[in-house]
Amino acid sequence: MYKVYVKLNEDKCITSINSEIFLSNEEMQAMKNIDEGEGDKYVHAQSQYLENGLIDKYGRYNYKYVEGKVVEVAEGDKPTIEEPKAVPTEQQKINAQLMLQIAQLKAELKAVK
């Protein structure tokens, strides 16, 4: 039998998971034993135990440990994802500068007439 250990944050999200064969005694004491069994699921818990992996593509935790059970965190219960602010490319900056210069030249020409 192989034991599976997890580390939890203050929200009871599973932040780390591993099999006892890869942990020191000190690490096991700092973690919670959640299951034990035979096979790859228990030996290679980091990659095999949690069906959807520890985190999603945005780096949010996928599972919590609640009342003695591993529970998947619903999408609506995960932190919201902030879209990155658009940063103009170098070409867009050049285009904006050229448009400003053209507008300034047009204004000067109208003032001369």
N, C-alpha and C positions, 0 to 999 in steps of 0.2 A: 504494500500500500504506500502511496505517495501523498503527502499533504500539500494542499494549496494554501498559500498565504497572500493576503492583500494588505495594502496600506490605504488608509482612508483619510480624506481631508475633513474639515469641520462640518461640511454639508453631507458627510457620509458617502461622497463620491469615491469610487475606487480609483486611486491615483497610481497604483503599482500592483502587479500581480506576479507571482512566481511560485515555483515548486520548491519544496524544502531541500532538494538536492543541489540547488544553486544558491542557497542562502546560508549565511553563518548563523551561529546560535544567537549572536547579538541582533542580527537582522530579524530573525524569527520572533524574538522577544518583543521587538518594536512593531510587529505586524500582527494581523489577526488571522488565525487558522479558520478557513471557511468550508473546507471540503477535503475529502481524501478518497482515493480510488486507484485503479490500475489503468495503464494505457497512456497513450500520448497526451490526451486531454489533461492528465494530472502531472505527467513528467515535463511536458513542454507547455505549461500553463500560460506563459507570456503570449504565445501565438495560437494556442489551441482551446483554451478554456472559455474565453469570451467570444461568442459568435460574431459580433460586429467589431471586435477589437477594443482596445482600451479607450481610444479617442477617435472622434470623427475627423473629417477632412479639414475642419476649422480649428482643431485642437481642443475641442470641448469633450469632457468625459461622457462616456456612453452608459456607464453603469453606476449604481449605488448599492450599498449593502444595508438592507433595511429589514429589521426583525428576523435576522438569521438567514435572509435570502438575498441572492444577487438579483437585482431588478434593473431592467433597462430604463434609462432616462428618456422620457418622451421628448420629442423635438420641441414642443411648446414649453417644456420645463427647463430647457437648456438656455444659457445666456444668449441674448440676441447678438446677431452678427452685424457689425458695423461695416458698411461698404467703404473701401478705401477711397479717399478723395482723389479726384482726377488730377494728375500732374501733367501740365502741358509738355509736349515733346520739344526738342530743340527747334525742329522745323516749324512748329506752331508758334513758338516765341519769335522766330525770324519773320514769319508771315505777319504777325501782329505788329511788329516794329515797322515793317514795310508799309502796311496799311496806314499806320499813324503818320509816317513820313509823307505818303501820298496825300493824305487828308490835309496835312500842314502846307504842302506845296499848292494844292488847290485853293486853300484859303488865302495864301499869299498872292496868287494870280488874280483872284477876284478883287483883292484889295488894290492891286495895281491898275485895273481897268477903270 
